[in-house]
Amino acid sequence: MTGLWPPAYRLKDTDMQPLHIAMISVHSSPVGKLGTQDTGGMSVYVRELARQLGLRGHRVDIFTRAVEDGQAGNPSELSENVRLVPLAVGAAGHAPKTALYPYLSSFFDALDRFRSQNAAAYDLIHSHYWLSGQVGAWARKAWGAPHITTFHTLGEVKHRVCGAGSEPDVRMAVERELSDTCDRILMTSAKEKNNLMRYYPAREETIAVVPCGVDLDLFQPLDKAQARRRIGAAHDDILALYVGRFAPEKGLERLLMAAACLRSLPRLRFDQLMHLGWKVLFPLALLNTMITGAILLARSPSP
């Protein structure tokens, strides 16, 4: 999100007063290792959003789960005006996000103690994902500060995409409550907004669509021939790229179905996939097995 256009404003150039923001990301640390369990695009989103707010003069404290002994309660500087504050949630060490809900009240207690001990007066609460949203709702009630939430994904949508039982009922219950009580809900696309209004009691006047930004220092046009030489691709190869974790909700099966439909193309390459910055090389035998399975699935009669 650097290289922004128009250039990033500074508070001194506006009439806006600097805000002190409590950003909550319970299960996903903005400095976690990308591609590992529960650490992906949302982590980048939180880190870069906070960094850009800090560059504009706002102060941001990001509260996340401590994963190492002795880490809890010790803030560290991430970037200008941005601190990372790990807090204890259950036992130290990595844990799936599905196991964290019973510990959210203790996470909020630790968050409130940090606020009190540091005499912090937060102007705004911004929570990410439903687990953090629950903590943000408690903070809103205790502090009297407005609460903005970004769901990133919705339980009702995942329930329909991944099948019954893929998400706990408590998630949908919390999301319904947040949809009704948050001061503002930020969605990253019009489709997400439509899904929210379809499945939850959200009021349209509380929803804003704010598309994700792009780091133009990292993502920019390059010479196509040079890029192909770098990855060992011929100029007439047809390349397919998948970016994301290997999880059911990412829709990887659609790539496999596409491979089955396009297998006759002589220069089509599926042998190199990008997995959140890592190059994952699939052995040809494994890839053929996956494609064959997709073909059989495509040809199987409907029940």
Summary of the structure (lengths in Angstrom):
residues: 303
radius of gyration: 21.8
end to end distance: 47.6
largest distance: 65.7
contacts: 856
relative contact order: 0.10
helix: 41%
strand: 17%
